């Protein structure tokens, strides 16, 4: 798993960087106003799965799956509910990460 860095978007604008999604999954920070930007350059849809480590009254909270159509660029919020003890969220891609690029962002306060 690759650890995606948090890129802070400044009020005057900034160049952003998307990296190739890792076949074994990635991690990213989770929290208020954090989001992923995902570009699916594949000819088929790809699904990004955000693992939810928590439980509610002893029951596991379901993971979030977001399907991105072929050739589209989406933004996906990553709120605190997805944070493990280290403050990061585990990401996986189905059926695989082929031609998927991703970045993790937050707007400056």
Residue frames relative to the residue before (quaternion, step in Angstrom):
aa qw qx qy qz dx dy dz
X 1.0000 0.0000 0.0000 0.0000 0.00 0.00 0.00
X 0.2768 -0.7403 0.5906 0.1631 3.52 -0.98 0.90
X 0.3561 -0.7163 0.5612 0.2124 3.56 -1.10 0.75
X 0.2666 -0.7679 0.5644 0.1439 3.57 -0.45 1.22
X 0.3629 -0.7285 0.5295 0.2392 3.61 -0.85 0.87
X 0.4678 -0.6371 0.5298 0.3074 3.55 -1.24 0.50
X 0.1541 -0.7743 0.6103 0.0642 3.56 -0.75 1.09
X 0.2328 -0.7864 0.5615 0.1098 3.58 -0.66 1.14
X 0.3017 -0.7616 0.5550 0.1444 3.55 -0.71 1.17
X 0.2897 -0.7797 0.5377 0.1381 3.56 -0.64 1.17
X 0.6544 -0.5476 0.3464 0.3896 3.63 -1.13 0.59
X 0.7000 0.4672 -0.2745 0.4652 3.60 1.06 -0.65
X 0.5989 -0.5543 0.3579 0.4539 3.56 1.29 -0.03
X 0.0112 -0.7904 0.6124 -0.0111 3.53 -1.25 0.39
X 0.5021 -0.5931 0.5239 0.3488 3.52 -1.25 0.46
X 0.2200 -0.7765 0.5752 0.1334 3.57 -0.97 0.79
X 0.2558 -0.7551 0.5865 0.1430 3.52 -1.26 0.49
X 0.1091 -0.7484 0.6513 0.0622 3.53 -0.95 0.96
X 0.2010 -0.7771 0.5889 0.0949 3.57 -1.02 0.86
X 0.6018 -0.5392 0.4338 0.3987 3.55 -1.22 0.41
X 0.4512 -0.6713 0.5175 0.2794 3.56 -0.92 0.92
X 0.4307 -0.7116 0.4992 0.2427 3.58 -1.00 0.85
X 0.5455 -0.6469 0.4324 0.3115 3.55 -0.93 0.92
X 0.7158 0.4271 -0.2437 0.4958 3.58 1.10 -0.68
X 0.6453 -0.5051 0.3169 0.4775 3.57 1.31 0.10
X 0.2555 -0.7417 0.6024 0.1472 3.53 -1.36 0.21
X 0.2471 -0.7063 0.6207 0.2339 3.54 -1.36 -0.05
X 0.0325 -0.7757 0.6296 0.0305 3.55 -1.25 0.48
X 0.5954 -0.5346 0.4340 0.4140 3.58 -1.20 0.34
X 0.1701 -0.7566 0.6210 0.1140 3.57 -1.22 0.54
X 0.4019 0.7146 -0.5094 0.2616 3.56 -1.01 0.75
X 0.7786 -0.3439 0.2521 0.4604 3.50 -1.38 -0.07
X 0.8782 0.0670 -0.0867 0.4656 3.53 -1.01 0.98
X 0.4834 0.6278 -0.4602 0.4005 3.61 1.20 0.39
X 0.0452 0.8008 -0.5956 0.0428 3.56 -1.00 0.83
X 0.3979 -0.6662 0.5757 0.2575 3.51 -1.34 0.41
X 0.1446 -0.7116 0.6712 0.1493 3.52 -1.23 0.51
X 0.0419 -0.8191 0.5695 -0.0552 3.53 -0.61 1.21
X 0.1166 -0.7723 0.6231 0.0425 3.53 -0.88 1.04
X 0.1749 -0.7761 0.6002 0.0823 3.56 -0.68 1.13
X 0.1043 -0.8209 0.5613 0.0160 3.55 -0.22 1.29
X 0.4803 0.6773 -0.4254 0.3600 3.57 1.29 0.13
X 0.5394 -0.6207 0.4647 0.3284 3.58 -1.24 0.40
X 0.7237 0.3261 -0.2138 0.5694 3.59 1.31 -0.06
X 0.6340 -0.5297 0.4015 0.3953 3.58 -1.24 0.42
X 0.1213 -0.7520 0.6437 0.0738 3.54 -1.23 0.61
X 0.2577 -0.7668 0.5720 0.1357 3.56 -1.10 0.76
X 0.2137 -0.7372 0.6300 0.1185 3.55 -0.98 0.95
X 0.1337 -0.7919 0.5941 0.0450 3.58 -0.78 1.07
X 0.1674 -0.7579 0.6265 0.0720 3.56 -0.82 1.11
X 0.3228 -0.7706 0.5206 0.1758 3.58 -0.54 1.19
X 0.2162 -0.7552 0.6070 0.1203 3.55 -1.03 0.84
X 0.2502 -0.8237 0.4901 0.1366 3.60 -0.35 1.19
X 0.6365 0.6044 -0.3101 0.3652 3.58 1.19 -0.45
X 0.2617 -0.7140 0.6202 0.1927 3.48 -1.46 0.05
X 0.1885 -0.7340 0.6351 0.1497 3.53 -1.33 0.31
X 0.8267 -0.0939 -0.0062 0.5547 3.55 -0.59 1.22
X 0.7430 -0.4416 0.2069 0.4584 3.53 0.97 0.97
X 0.6415 0.5017 -0.3318 0.4761 3.58 1.26 -0.08
X 0.4975 -0.6629 0.4567 0.3232 3.60 -0.93 0.80
X 0.3815 -0.6769 0.5798 0.2452 3.54 -1.15 0.72
X 0.4946 -0.6934 0.4416 0.2822 3.58 -0.81 0.96
X 0.5226 -0.6105 0.4965 0.3281 3.53 -1.21 0.60
X 0.3802 -0.6866 0.5596 0.2663 3.58 -1.27 0.34
X 0.1010 -0.7771 0.6206 0.0278 3.55 -0.87 1.05
X 0.0540 -0.7869 0.6147 -0.0089 3.56 -0.84 1.04
X 0.1918 -0.7924 0.5724 0.0881 3.57 -0.59 1.17
X 0.1624 -0.7894 0.5904 0.0432 3.53 -0.79 1.14
X 0.4114 -0.7289 0.4895 0.2446 3.59 -0.59 1.12
X 0.6811 -0.4915 0.3638 0.4028 3.56 -1.26 0.49
X 0.8565 0.1818 -0.1415 0.4619 3.54 -1.01 0.90
X 0.6142 0.5726 -0.3542 0.4116 3.62 1.22 0.01
X 0.2894 -0.7192 0.6121 0.1559 3.53 -1.35 0.53
X 0.0226 -0.8212 0.5682 -0.0483 3.57 -0.61 1.16
X 0.2663 -0.7022 0.6287 0.2016 3.51 -1.39 0.38
X 0.1017 -0.7971 0.5952 0.0046 3.56 -0.93 0.99
X 0.3730 -0.7243 0.5270 0.2419 3.63 -0.69 1.01
X 0.1457 -0.7699 0.6167 0.0754 3.56 -1.17 0.72
X 0.0468 -0.8390 0.5419 0.0127 3.63 0.37 1.19
X 0.7542 -0.4394 0.2800 0.3995 3.55 -1.35 0.30
X 0.5593 0.6283 -0.4004 0.3634 3.62 1.05 -0.59
X 0.6806 0.4843 -0.2813 0.4724 3.59 1.21 -0.49
X 0.5296 0.6610 -0.3978 0.3527 3.62 1.25 -0.15
X 0.3317 -0.6809 0.6185 0.2091 3.52 -1.08 0.88
X 0.7579 -0.3639 0.2660 0.4716 3.60 -1.28 -0.10
X 0.6952 0.4639 -0.2797 0.4725 3.61 1.11 -0.61
X 0.5679 -0.6336 0.3624 0.3803 3.61 1.30 0.13
X 0.6431 0.5197 -0.3152 0.4659 3.58 1.30 0.08
X 0.3513 -0.7126 0.5763 0.1914 3.53 -1.30 0.56
X 0.3481 -0.7129 0.5682 0.2184 3.58 -1.05 0.80
X 0.1274 -0.7867 0.6032 0.0319 3.56 -0.96 0.99
X 0.0027 -0.7605 0.6487 0.0288 3.55 -1.12 0.71
X 0.2923 -0.7570 0.5686 0.1350 3.54 -1.28 0.42
X 0.0346 -0.7964 0.6036 0.0140 3.58 -0.93 0.88
X 0.5095 -0.1909 -0.8389 0.0112 1.52 -1.98 1.44
X 0.7831 -0.0318 0.0018 0.6211 3.62 1.24 -0.33
X 0.5741 -0.6149 0.4269 0.3319 3.58 -1.31 0.01
X 0.2982 0.7946 -0.4908 0.1968 3.60 1.25 0.23
X 0.8657 0.0255 -0.0774 0.4938 3.56 -0.87 1.10
X 0.5040 0.6049 -0.4476 0.4240 3.60 1.15 0.59
X 0.0521 -0.7688 0.6365 0.0319 3.57 -0.96 0.93
X 0.0947 -0.8244 0.5564 -0.0429 3.53 -1.04 0.85
X 0.0008 -0.7700 0.6379 0.0115 3.55 -1.25 0.55
X 0.2953 -0.7374 0.5837 0.1683 3.56 -1.25 0.53
X 0.0317 -0.8457 0.5270 -0.0777 3.56 -0.73 1.15
X 0.0101 -0.7403 0.6711 0.0377 3.50 -1.40 0.35
X 0.4219 -0.6823 0.5333 0.2685 3.56 -1.05 0.76
X 0.5185 -0.6303 0.4748 0.3293 3.60 -1.00 0.80
X 0.4732 -0.6788 0.4940 0.2670 3.57 -1.10 0.76
